[in-house]
Amino acid sequence: MSAHLFAQTATITGTVRSNDGEFVPGAHVSLNGNAVIITNTKGQFRFNQVASGLHTLSASFIGFKQAQKSFTVERNQKLTINLILEEEATELSEITVTAKSEASQLKESVNSVALLDVKPFHNRSINTPDLLNTISGVQVRQSGGVGNSTDISIQGLSGRQVKLFVDGIPMDFLLPVEELGVGASLNMFPVNLMERMEVYKGAVPVTLGADALGGAINIVTRKDFKDYVEASIGHSSFNTWRSTFSSRKLFASGLTVGFSTFYTSSDNSYQVDDVKVVNEFGNPESISTNKFHDRFRSYLLKGELGIINKSWVDRLMLGFSYGDLYDEIQHNFEMRQPYGQALNTAKTYNTSLQYEKFGLVNKLDLSAYLGHSRIETTFIDTTRNIYNWRGEIIGKKTSGGEITNSQNNLNYKGDNYTGRISLNYHLSDNSRLTFNTVVSHFKRTGSDTVASKFYGEDYFGEPVYINKLVAGLGLEQEFLNGKITSSTGLKAYQYNSEGFIVENGESNTIKQERFQPGFSQAFKWQVNEKLLNKASYEYATRMPDRVETLGDFSSAINANPGLKPETSHNINIGPLYKLSKWTLELNGFYRNVSDIIILQAVPPPVLSKYENLLKTSITGVEGEVIYKPFQWLSIRTNATYQDLRNRSKKENAGVSSDRYYGIRLPNKPYFFSNGEIQFQQEDLFKSNDQLQLWWSTSYVEEFYRYWEIDGRKEDKLTIPSQWLQNIGLSYTNWKKNLTLTLESQNIFNAKAYDNFRVQKPGRSWHIKLRLFLSKT
């Protein structure tokens, strides 16, 4: 009889949102005034085993009017009831809200994750790579100014070992990250269009479907469903311009329309010192001069059309975007040879469809994504002119271009088709099963009439493709009334490709197929309300990417079909301690990495090639302290120490002697830190206006450019210690719709360097005006 009665009960699910369309986490939802459930971070709730008949749902939250709905339930029915809370126009003297934000809940989850709320930076003149560099355990190394070559490191692992995502979708499915690099790609995502950054360290959750070896960065874009218009324009030193525009309209029917665009450009004409030129006597001399061929420009147009808060869908969004990029190449990777005409261009077209439904069927949530992106890139290197650092033509080559031995006017077209399905099944109130899979197909064709004359054949016309599948199954469970949380993940990576390799002047078709398993286990121990401990382990894998496997003739890189996946054993452990005014976090980490893929560079006309070479161990510790003694003052500082050691023997390791075993890897920083103090004053000149003042700093300890045991100590090349400081202020008027920002970066004009001592900009000045109009 019990089974018979249970089968006749109903299930009620739904979402609580504010009247401007935002989720309301922590709202109290009651059924018939008795059973009470608190909504999760997405404003969602669920009632199981509801008897048939007439019922009333009510939702309440501080600062909002109570919302109610009455309805009739039939047996075995599955209803979706959405509630809208309207703001209550009541003047309160003092109130304390204890509900945790989605970001706070993620920070205190079982994942080892660092979060950065980007909203406070919307007024600032900061770019995306510099913003990432402020996060604990993360270092961004940029070989120059805006749009230049950029390398991101998370706890010692860097470059292609770190994966970038946008709203959970791998960034290289949206933009030509592999062809143009991280720096140019990140500059196509302005800070104003972001909500937060999530940096996953060690164990990467299965919800991010990619082969990330050293961690992952997920950029969460803004999804404001309220009616608003926002625009900003900023001008900086070195003729740098940044502008953004975004707007959204939400209709009573649930239809939402959004549009956003941005533009970035810079001459990057900052001064560089100690560069060599030949004087009138034929002798080399060091001079200081401004860069002359380093302009960067990019813009992006993005539109969205969708439906939200319906019984059959929580969010259905159709998106379109178009991006354009122009990037001049100023010098080689060691900044020894200037270039005067070589450049890259790119165009991107993207179409996507996203669907989200909480409670699609009993206890099951679904998120799905379908996307297609077209990437068109051009690499131009056709001049034989030789330039000096003054921008003067001082000679001509007999053959080849500035960079390659063949000269190039290379045009690539790549189509990427992507599908992702993520399922969450609530086994019980304290356990959840997650399945996530991402499937992608990439096909590339090209042409280069200039290079074909050198090789005798247009190799670029041969199509290449890569198919990749990343699947993960995760189980998260809570024990001892939520004090212990366990997260277990199983992963599978499937990869196959077809391309060509050039040997002895002939092109041969190559195929490759790889399969690799993965595993992760993470624990969280909530000792009390103030203290929690986290520990995680992952056997991580990164499959070779398309440039490493299929080659890139624009960079004189040959294919290597025999590359093995990089693998790493990753361990993270550390506590998080929170008081009313203090937040302290400490994290120790260890990495044991095998088969690291490294480019074996050789002079043209021989093509370079990527090979599995080094084994490395990484041990380190990072910590962050946040102190908010008053509402108007916040202080934040973090520091990272990491020790990267070579564990390779001479055989097949890319080192000439076993004496390098156990030696610290060159050209890798081992100690760096960041800090910031921010003041915020309300009601300064008029009620509701706001003044913000901040000072931020970053420090990197000196490190060697090459192996520290080679050469005499007094002759060794180093990248010197760097201590950079920035200051700024912004004022927002009493209507909260207009903000003026003034800022100076590297205020003391300190020398700044990066990979192989490439010089970065000195002191720069910035001004920004931001307009924000919203329907309240």
N, C-alpha and C positions, 0 to 999 in steps of 0.2 A: 504493500500500500504506500510506503514511503517513496519508493521509486516511481510509482504512478503519480503521486502528488508532485514530486520534483519535476517530472517531465512536463507538467502543466504550468510551471512558473515562467515568468518573462525576464528579459534582460533589458536594462535601460542604460544607455551611454549618452554622452554629450560633452559639450564644451561651453565654458563660461568665458565671455569676452566683454570688454568695455565697449561703450557706444562708439569709440573710435577704431574698433576692430582689433585691439591688442588683447593677447591672452591675459587672464587674471589668475596667476598662480596663488595658492593659499586661500581661495574663496571657500566658504562653507556652503555645501549643498545638502539640503535635507529632503527626505522623502516623507511626506505626510507629517512633518514636524517632529519626527522621531529619529530614524537612522540618519547620521550625519557623515559626510565624506568631504575631505579637503582635496581640492583640485591640485593636479601635478603642475610641473613647470610649463606645460602647454595648455593649462586651463581645463584639463580633461577629468572626467569622473565616470564611474560605473557602479550600477546597482545590479546585483545578481539575485535570482530566486524571488522575483517580485510576483505577488499573487495577482490574478486577474481582477478587474474591477476599476473603480474610479480612484485616481491618485492625484496628488499635488506635489510638484517640485518647487523648491524655493532656493535662491542663491543670495548670499550676502557677503559684503566685504567692506572694510572701513573706508569711508569716503564715498560710498555708492548707495543708491536706493536699492531696496530689496526687490528682486525680480521673482515672479511666480508664474507657473503654468500648470493648468489642470488638464487631465487627459484620461482616456479610458484604455486599459490594458486588457488584451485578450491572451488566452493561454498560448504558450510557446512563441509569443511575439517578441521580436527584437526591435526596440524603438530607439531612435536617436532624437534627443531633445536638447536643443541649444538655447542657452539663456544669455541675454544681453543686460549688462548692468549700466545704468545711467549715473553719471556723476551727481553727487548731492551738493547743492549750493548751500553749504552750511559753514559758518565761520567757527573754527575750533581754536581754542587757546593753545593747547599743546596736545600732541598725540605721538605715540610710539608704535611703529609698524615693525613687526618681527618676521614677516614672511620673507623667505629667501628667494632671490632672483634665480633665473635659469642659470646664469653664469656662476653664482655662488654654489648652487647644487652640483654643477659639473665640477667645480674646483674641489668640492668635498666628496666627489664620487670615488670609486675604486681606481680610476685611471690616474696615472702619473701625468698630469696635464698642467701647464701654465696658461693662464688666461690674461688677456689684455683687453679691457673695455676701451673701445676706440672713440666712443662718443665725446669724452673730454678733449680729444685731439682734433675734433672737427674744425675748431677755430684756428688751429695752428698751421704753420707753413712747413709741415713735415711730410716727407715722402714715405712710401710704404717700406722700402728697405731700412731706412733709418728708424722707423717705428718698431720694426721687428727686432732691431739691435738692442732695444731697451729691455727685452724679456730675459729673465734669469735663465742661464744655461745656453742662450742663443747668441751667436756672433755672426754678423753679416759683414763680409769683406767685399768692398766695392772698388774695383780698379779704375777709379776716376770719378766723374761727376754723374749727373742725371742720365740714366739709361745705360751706363757702362757695365762691363762684365761684373757679375755679382756672384758671390759664393756664400751659401748659408750653411752654418755649422750648428748642430745640436749635440752637445756633450761629446765633441770630438769627431763625430762623423759628419761628412759634408758633401757638397756637390750633388751628384745624382743619387747619393745615398739618402738624401732628405727629399720627401715628396711634398708637393704643394697641392692643396685642394681649394675649391671655391664651393661653399655650401655642400661639402661632401663629395663633389665631383672632381676627379683629377684635373688639375689646371692644364696639363698638356693635351686634354681632350678639347679644350676651348681655345688655346693659344699655342703658337709655335715655340714652346719653351725650349725644346731640345735644339732647335735650329738657331734661335736668336738669343738664348740664354735667359737666366732667371731675372737679371736686372731689367732688361727691356720689357719682359712680360709683367713683372710686378708693377712697373710704372704705368701699365694699362689698367690698374685697379687703384684709383685714388682713395685716399683716406676717408674723404667725405661720404663715400658710398659704402663704408663698412660699419658693421655693428660691433664686432669683436674679432679677436684672433685667438685661436686655440692651438697650443703647441703641445703635441703628445710626445713623450719621451720614453724610450725603452719599449714597452709593449704598446703597440698601436691597436686600437679596438677594431673588431671585425666590421664595424659599421663603416669604416673607411676602407674601401676596396682597392688597395694598391699594394705593390711590393715595396714597402718602405723599410730600409735597413736601419737607418739611424734616427728615425722619428718622422713626424708628419706635422705639417702646418695647415690648418683649416681656416680659411678666411670666410667669416659669416657676414654676408651682405645684409644691408638694411632691408627690412620688409615692413615698413610702416604702412598700415592700411588706412590711416586717417588721411583726410584731405590736407595736402600741404604743397607748397612750392618752396624750393630752396635753390639759391644760386650763390656762387662765390667766385671771386677773381683775386689773384695774387701775383705780385711781381717781386722778383728777387735779383740778387747780383748775378752777373754773367749772362744777362739778358734772358732770365728764366721766367716763364709765364705758366701759371696753372689756373684753370677755370673749371667749374663744375656747374651742372644744372640738373635738378631732379624734381619730379612732381608725381603725385598720385591722387586719384579720385576714387572714393568708395561710394557706390550707390546703394540705396535701400534694398535693392533686389539681391545684393551680395556680389554684384559685378564690380570688379576693380580694374582700373587702368593705370599703368605707370609708365613713365618715360624718364630716362636719365642719359646724360652725356658728360664727357669731360675732354679737356684738351691740356696737353703738357708740351712745352717746348723749351729748349735751352741751347745756347751756343757753347756752354761749358768752356768759356774762354778765360779760365782762371790761369794764374801764373804758375809755371813750373820752374824749378831751380836745378842747377847743376846738370843741365843737358849739354851734350857735346856738339859743337860745330867746328868746321875747319876754317881757320882765319886766312887772311890774305897771304900769309907766309906758308900756307899748306900744313900748319900745325893744328892739332885739336885743342880747343879751349872750352871751358865751361861758361855758360851764360844763363841768365834768367829771361824767360820770354813767356808770352801767352799762347795757349793752345789755339790752333788755327783751323783744324778740320775735325771737330768733335761735336757737331750739331746733332741734336736729338729732337724728334717730334713724334707725338703719338696722340691719337684721339679714339674715342669709343662712343658709339651710339647704341642705346639699349632700350627696347620696349617690351612691355608685359601686358597681357590681357588674361584675366582669370575670374574664377568664381570661388568664394569662400563661404564657410558657415552654412552649408546645406546638409540635409539629411543624408545625402548620398556621397558627399565629399566635404572634407574640411578645407582643402586647398587644391585647386586645379589651375595651373598656370601655363600659358603658352608664351614663350619668350623668343625674341629676335635680337640679334646684335650684329654690328659691323664695326670693325676696328682697322686702323691704318697706322703704319709705323715707318719712320725714316730714321736711319741711324748711320752716321758717318764713323769710320774707323780711323782713329788718330795714330795708333802705334801698336807695336807687337807686345807680347805678354810681359816682357821685361823692360819695356819703355826705352829701348835702345835705338829703334828705327822708327822715325815718323813717317806717316802716310799722308798723301795729299788728295787722293781721289777715291779710294776704295770705300764701299758703303754697302749696307743691307737695307732692303725695304720689305714690307710685309703687308698683306691684307688678310683679314679674317672675317668669315661669315659663320654665324652660329644660329641654329634653330633648336629649340628644346621644348619638351612637354613634361610637366611634373604633376604628379597626383599623390595626395596624402589623405588617408582616411583612418581615423581612430575608431576602433570597434567595427571594422568592416564586417566581420562575423564574430561570433562569441569569442572574446578575449584575444582577438587577432587584429593587429594594426598593420597597415600596408603603406609603403612609400615606394613610388616607382618613378623612373626617369628614362626618357628617350631623347637622344640628341644626335644631331649631325653638324659637323663643322667642316668648312672648306678653308684651307690655309694656302695662300699663295705667297711665296717668298722669292726675292731676287737678290743675288749676290753679284756685284759689279766690281771687277778688278781688271781693267783693260789698258791702263796707262803704263808706259815704260819709263815715265819720268821718275827721277830720284829727288826727293825733297829733303831740305834740312829743317831744323827746328824753328827757323824764322819764316817758314813757308815758301822759301825760294827754291826754284828748280836748279839743281847743281849738276845734273847729268842725266844720261839716259841709259837704260839697260839694253843689251843687244837682243834679249828675248824675255818672255815672261811678264808678269804683272808686278805690282808692289808686294803682293803676299804670295801668290801661287806661281809655280813654274810654267803654267800653261796659259795664263790669262783666262778670265772668266766673264761671261755674261749669262749667268746661270739662273734659270727660272724653274722653280719647283711648284707643283700643285699636289696637295695632299688632302684626301677626304677621310674623315674619321667618323665612324658610326659607333655609337655607344648606347648601351642599355644597362640599367641598374634596377634591381629589385631588392628591397629590404623588408623583412617580415619580423614583427615582434609578437610573440605568443606568451601571454601571461599564464604561466602554469598555476600560480597561486598568488596570494598577496605579497609573498616574499621571494618569488623566483620568476625568472623571465628567460625565454629562449629566443635568440636572435639569429636570423639567417640573412646573409647579405652576399650578393654576387654581382660582379661587374664584368660585362663582356664588351670587347671593343674590336673593331676591324679598321686598320689603317692601310690605305693604298696611296702610293706616291709615284708620280711620273714627272719627268722634267725634260729640259732641252738646253743645250749650250752650244750655239753655232761657233763661238769663238774657241772654246776648249776642244771641240771636235776636230778642228784643224791641227791641233797639237797632237792629239791621241790617234788621229786617223779614223775615229769613229765617235759618234755621239752616244757615249755610254749612259748618259742621263735619261735618254729616251726609254730605257728598259724599265718597266714597272716593277716596283717592289711592294711587298705587303707584309704586315704583321698582324696576327690574331693573338689576343691575350684574354685569358679568363682568370679572374681572382675571386675565389669563393671562400666564405668564412662562416663558421657555426659557433655561436657563443652561448654560454650558460651563465647567468648571474643569479646568485642566491644569497639570502640573508639568514644569519643564524643568531641565536641568543638575543632575540628582540631587536635585531638590527645592529648589534654591536660589532658583529663580524660579517663582512661582505666578501664573497668569492666570485671571481670572474674567470672563466675558462674559455679559451678560444682554440679552435682547430681551423687551419687555413690550407688552401691548396692553390698552387700557381701553375697554370698551363700556358705555354707559349709556343707558337710556331711562326716561321717567317720564310720568305723567299726573296732573294735578291741576286746580286752578282758580285764577283770578286775579279780584280784585274791582276793577272800574273803574266809576266813576260810579254806585256803589251797586248794580251788577249783577255777578253771578258768571258767568264764562266759562271753559269747559273749555280746558286747555292741554296740549300734548304736547311732549316734547323728546327728541331722540336725539343722542347724541354718541359719537364714536370718536376715540381719541387713542393714538399709539404712544409707546413709551419705549425708552431704551437706556442701558446702563451698562457700564463697563469698569474693572476694578480689577487692580492688580498688587501682589505682595509679593516683596521681595528679601531673602532670608535671608543677610545678609552673613557671619555666623558664629553660633556658639551664643548669643552675647550681644546681637547687634545685628540688627534687621530694619527695613526701610523699607517703607512702604505709600503707594500713590497710587491715587486713584479719580476717575472722572468719571461723572456721571449726568445725562441729560436727563429730569427728573422731571415728573410731572403729578399734579395733584389735581383730581378732578371735583367740581363743586358738590354739596353734600350736600342732604338732603331739606328742611331748614329754609330754606336759602338759595334753593333752587329752588321749593319748594312753599309757603313762607311759614309763619308761626306766629302765629295771631291772639292767642294768650295773651301775646305780646310785641308786639302791634300791628305785625307784619311782613307785608307783602304778598309774593306770589309774584313771581318774575322768571324766566320761561322762557327768556330769551335769554342767560343767563349763560354765559360761556366758561370752559373749564378754566384754572386757574392752572398756569403752567409755570415751570421753573427749570433753569438750568445750574449744577450743583453740582460743585465741585472740592475734594478733600481730599488733603493730602500731609503726611507726617511720619514720624519714626523712633520705634522702641521699643527701649530699651536695658535689659538685665537683667543684674545682677550677683548675687552670693550674698546681699547684704543690701540692694541698691538696685534699684528699678525706676523708670526715667525715661521719660516719653512726652511728645512734642511734636507738635502737629497744627495746621497752617495750613489755612484754609478760605476759599472764595470762593463767593458765590451771586449770580446774576443772575436776578431774579424778575420775571415779567411777568403782567399781568392779575390782580393781587391783588384778591380779593373783599373788599369793605369795606361795612359797613352804613352807609347814608346815613340817619342818624337825623333825624327831623323831629317836631315836637310833634303830639299827637293834636288833632283827629280824623283828620288825614292819616296814612296808613299809611307806615311806614318801609319801605325796600327795600334788598336787597343788590345792589351793582353792581361790575363790573370797573373799578378806578380806578388804583391806583398801580403804578409800576415801581420796583424797589428793587435796589440793589447792597449786598452785605454782604461785608465783608472782616474777617478776624479770626484770632486765634491762641489756642490753649489749651494748657496743660501740666499734667502731674501728676507728683508725686514721691512714692514710697513707700519708706520706710526702716525696716528691721527689724534693728537692731544686735544685739538679743538675742531669745531665744525669748519672753521675757516683756514685750517692748516693741515697739510698732509706731507709726510716725509717717506720716501721709498729709496731703498738701496739694495743692490744685489752684487754678488761676486762669484766667479767660477774659477776653479783650478782644475786643469786636466793634463794628464801625463800620457802622451802617445809614444809608444815604444815599438820599434821594429822587432818582429819575431820571425823573420824570414832567414833562411839559410841561403847560401850563394846560389845553389842549384835552382834554376827557373824562378828567380826572385827579383831580377832586375837590379841587383847590387853586385858590385865587383869583388867583394870580399866578405868573409864571415865576421870581420871585425865590426861591421855595422849592426850585428845582432845585439839587441838590447839598447840601442842608441835611440834617443829621442828623435822623432821625425822632424825634418827641416820644414821651414816655411809654414809652421803651425803655431799660433799663439797658445801659450799654456796658462796665462793668468790675465783675466780682464774683469772689469766691474763697471757698474752704472749707478747713478744716483739722481734724485730729483727732489726739490722742495717746491711746493706750490701753495700760494696764498690765494684765498678767495673771499672777497668782501661784498656783501649784499647791501642794498639801500645806501649807496655811497653819496650820490648827488640827488637821487630821486628814488621814491619807493619802487622796488622790484628791479632796479638796475644792478649790474654786477661787474666787478673788476677782478681780473685774474692776473697774478704775477707768478712767474716760475723761473727757476734756475735748474739746469740739468747738466750732468757731466758724465764723461765716459773715459775709462783708462785702460790701456793695453800695455803690458810689460814687454820689454825688449825680447826679441827672439831671433834665431839664426835663419838666414835665407837658405843656406845649404847645410850639409852634414856638419855637426859641431866638432867632430873629431878630425875633420880635414883642414889642413893649412895651419899657419901660425896664428896664434891668438890675436896678435896685433893687426893681422891682415884680413881677418874673417869679416865677411859681409853680414850685416845685421839689419833688421828692421827696428829702429830705435823706439824707446818708450814714448807713448803718446797720451796726453791728457788734454781732452777737448772739453770746452765749456760753452753752454748756450744759455741765453736769457731771453725773456719775452714777456709781453703784457697784452691783454685783450680787454676790451670794454664792450659790454652789451647794454643797450639802452633799456629803459623801463618798460617798453612794449615787448621786449624779448624777441624782436624781429630783425635787429641790425647789430652786427658785431664788427669792430675794427681791431685788427691784430698787428702789432709791431714786434719783430723778432730779429735776433742776431745769432747766428750759429758760428761756432769756433771764434768766440768774441775776442780772444787774445791772439788770433792769427797764428796759432801753433802749427808746427809742421805735422802733416798727416800723411800716412803711407798705408799701403796695403800689400796684396800679393806681390812678392818679388820687388818690394819697395816702389811700387807704382805710386806716384804722388796724387793726393786727393785735394779738393779745393781748400783754400784758406778761409779767412773770415768772409762771411756773406751776410747781407741785410735783406730782410723780407717784410713786405706789407701785404695784408690780406683784408678784404671786405666780404662779409657774409650776410646774406639776406635770407630770412626764414619767415614764411607766412603760413599760418595754420588755422584751420577752422576749429574753434574751441566750443 
